[in-house]
Amino acid sequence: MKILHDFLESVKPNFEKGGKLEKWHPAFEAFETLAFVPAITTKNGVHIKDAMDMKRTMITVVLALVPCLLFGMWNVGHQHYLAFGMEADLLEKFMFGLWKVLPIVAVSYAVGLGVEFIFSVVAGHPVSEGYLVTGLLIPLTLPVTVPLWMVALGAVFCTLLGKEIFGGTGFNFMNPALLARAFMFFAFPAFMSGEVWTDLSAEEGHTVLDAYSGATNLVPFDTDISAMQSASDMFIGFEQGSIGETSVIACLIGAAILVITGVGSLRIILSVFGGGFLMGLLMNVLAPEAANHAMHMPALNHLLVGGFAFGAVFMATDPVTASHTSKGKIIYGLLIGAFTVILRVFNPAYPEGMMLSILLFNVFAPLIDHMVVESHIKKRLKHA
């Protein structure tokens, strides 16, 4: 690391004011502060400063996403060999998934960061750190069969129209990764929903299965809930779905990392799960006699299927777009969980409601906080 530090210090004058590469200073600063904690000292007053700056916070979230990424890679390989009825060991399955998933991650980061760097150089402001997380969240919310050009288009959309147009990281009012997923879902539904998880292509006169993750568990959700996999399989992740959403265990490991480091809000995570479970119980009580109706779905299974756990841990807890007051976080989480179940049950055309639910309450988060603050003010005035 000392060699890298010395190299950066030697070329740094070229990027500072008056240097021949001055206009590229935002790009240089982004790389330097990613590799090392900035050597910034305060000039006056008394301050307490630690090493946990924005980049370190984002890196923590990336580390929390690693279990979902690794399991997703293995599951892609597992589902592939399962489709062929062939035996394979853990390493073979993982290497197959790595070969399929890595290009999606690479394109997401290359295109998204490229747009970020170009925008920062042109506008003359520092490169924001938010895409360190967004660049990994986007691939994890996609099917493994998604075309790479579509990943690139989604990365451009979320970077420019989801964040930069509002002033960059910290000013966006919706989760950029979810905006990219929503854009791709509504713009290219044939690639993003239904029986998209099996990719067939013709090769030398016969059909070849290039990549497989099966039909997501939410496909039979509205027609026959008995066709869904067991709760234990869904909890571990032996099911079909987007790359990073299948394993609840992996999501909970990530949740533990976020909560222990203070990056993620435990209130929001528990509230989302609580809201989904309570609404699931209500649906069970109100369910019609038809045994396979979606309202009969066990409340616990709502928390295990699809992207519920992934959304609750990594999307709903986004510190920029979520509620910030203590009570507001609880209300925000409960509403997301409850509305997700409502969308799943009563909207057969779109059984996975987590994405739309989070985006909806991203919009209402400031209003929720405002109502909580106003309630506190009235209560204080009443007792004054």
Secondary structure as UniProt FT lines:
FT   HELIX           2..15
FT   TURN            17..18
FT   TURN            20..21
FT   HELIX           22..24
FT   HELIX           25..35
FT   HELIX           54..84
FT   HELIX           90..123
FT   HELIX           131..140
FT   TURN            144..145
FT   HELIX           148..160
FT   TURN            161..163
FT   HELIX           164..166
FT   TURN            169..171
FT   HELIX           176..187
FT   HELIX           189..192
FT   STRAND          198..203
FT   TURN            204..205
FT   STRAND          206..212
FT   TURN            217..218
FT   TURN            221..223
FT   HELIX           225..227
FT   HELIX           231..236
FT   TURN            243..245
FT   HELIX           248..260
FT   TURN            261..262
FT   HELIX           266..286
FT   TURN            291..292
FT   HELIX           294..296
FT   HELIX           299..304
FT   TURN            306..307
FT   HELIX           308..310
FT   HELIX           311..315
FT   TURN            316..317
FT   TURN            319..321
FT   HELIX           326..346
FT   TURN            348..349
FT   HELIX           354..382
//
